[in-house]
Amino acid sequence: MALLKEKDREQVRKTFEQLTGNVRLVTFTQEMECQYCRETRALVEEIASLSDKIVVEVYDFVSDQDKVEQYGIDKIPAVVIVGEKDYGIRFYGIPAGYEFTSLVEDILNVSAGRSGLSSDATASLAKLDAPVHIQVFITLTCPYCPAAVRLAHRSAIESDLVRADMVETSEFPHLAHKYNVFAVPKVVLNEETEFEGALPEAEFVAKVLEAAQKK
């Protein structure tokens, strides 16, 4: 059964006419699928059906350990968006609700191989000299969360030193507890720098640089 309404399918199909490069949606699940694993796999397969430039690869979190290690996956469901290379973009939890837009826009950026960040942000990220792991904790009903997710993922496209995860809190409550997530979006960088809310681009990138300097 289709997860998307027909009008949404047509809108996404039209959007995907902009795709230039091929994109792989690398999806991790397991034989005894977790609560949202099956829905996540079905969603990415439906999205892939809307463009001949998108393919889905599905791996088992337990038996496909080589792929788990290759992509650094530590929980499921997980979706990695890969273009000419693996930019470090990760969705942990189903990218539905408001985050569906993040998924579609990430696919567009990865297909083009460009982050779409401003020249100032690009110049700032070029100064990074240490790796930064960004975790953006969200809920699917949060209208402000996609802005934080997109900035994190676009930063990952821009810099090979950035890895950026969307983490859906209801699917990973132990992580929400660990990182004291009481409001979303909450952004955690390298386990040390953190903030709540969707910051403007310049302030977000400044936080990324701050986290790198603490390494």
Secondary structure in CASP SS format (residue, H / E / C, confidence):
PFRMAT SS
TARGET T0000
AUTHOR 0000-0000-0000
METHOD secondary structure of the structure
MODEL  1
M C 1.00
A C 1.00
L C 1.00
L C 1.00
K C 1.00
E H 1.00
K H 1.00
D H 1.00
R H 1.00
E H 1.00
Q H 1.00
V H 1.00
R H 1.00
K H 1.00
T H 1.00
F H 1.00
E H 1.00
Q H 1.00
L C 1.00
T C 1.00
G C 1.00
N C 1.00
V E 1.00
R E 1.00
L E 1.00
V E 1.00
T E 1.00
F E 1.00
T E 1.00
Q C 1.00
E C 1.00
M C 1.00
E C 1.00
C C 1.00
Q C 1.00
Y C 1.00
C H 1.00
R H 1.00
E H 1.00
T H 1.00
R H 1.00
A H 1.00
L H 1.00
V H 1.00
E H 1.00
E H 1.00
I H 1.00
A H 1.00
S C 1.00
L C 1.00
S C 1.00
D C 1.00
K C 1.00
I E 1.00
V E 1.00
V E 1.00
E E 1.00
V E 1.00
Y E 1.00
D E 1.00
F C 1.00
V C 1.00
S C 1.00
D C 1.00
Q H 1.00
D H 1.00
K H 1.00
V H 1.00
E H 1.00
Q H 1.00
Y H 1.00
G C 1.00
I C 1.00
D C 1.00
K C 1.00
I C 1.00
P C 1.00
A E 1.00
V E 1.00
V E 1.00
I E 1.00
V E 1.00
G C 1.00
E C 1.00
K C 1.00
D E 1.00
Y E 1.00
G E 1.00
I E 1.00
R E 1.00
F E 1.00
Y E 1.00
G C 1.00
I C 1.00
P C 1.00
A C 1.00
G C 1.00
Y C 1.00
E H 1.00
F H 1.00
T H 1.00
S H 1.00
L H 1.00
V H 1.00
E H 1.00
D H 1.00
I H 1.00
L H 1.00
N H 1.00
V H 1.00
S H 1.00
A H 1.00
G C 1.00
R C 1.00
S C 1.00
G C 1.00
L C 1.00
S C 1.00
S H 1.00
D H 1.00
A H 1.00
T H 1.00
A H 1.00
S H 1.00
L H 1.00
A C 1.00
K C 1.00
L C 1.00
D C 1.00
A C 1.00
P C 1.00
V E 1.00
H E 1.00
I E 1.00
Q E 1.00
V E 1.00
F E 1.00
I E 1.00
T C 1.00
L C 1.00
T C 1.00
C C 1.00
P C 1.00
Y C 1.00
C H 1.00
P H 1.00
A H 1.00
A H 1.00
V H 1.00
R H 1.00
L H 1.00
A H 1.00
H H 1.00
R H 1.00
S H 1.00
A H 1.00
I H 1.00
E H 1.00
S C 1.00
D C 1.00
L C 1.00
V E 1.00
R E 1.00
A E 1.00
D E 1.00
M E 1.00
V E 1.00
E E 1.00
T C 1.00
S C 1.00
E C 1.00
F C 1.00
P H 1.00
H H 1.00
L H 1.00
A H 1.00
H H 1.00
K H 1.00
Y C 1.00
N C 1.00
V C 1.00
F C 1.00
A C 1.00
V C 1.00
P C 1.00
K E 1.00
V E 1.00
V E 1.00
L E 1.00
N C 1.00
E C 1.00
E C 1.00
T E 1.00
E E 1.00
F E 1.00
E E 1.00
G C 1.00
A C 1.00
L C 1.00
P C 1.00
E H 1.00
A H 1.00
E H 1.00
F H 1.00
V H 1.00
A H 1.00
K H 1.00
V H 1.00
L H 1.00
E H 1.00
A H 1.00
A H 1.00
Q H 1.00
K C 1.00
K C 1.00
END
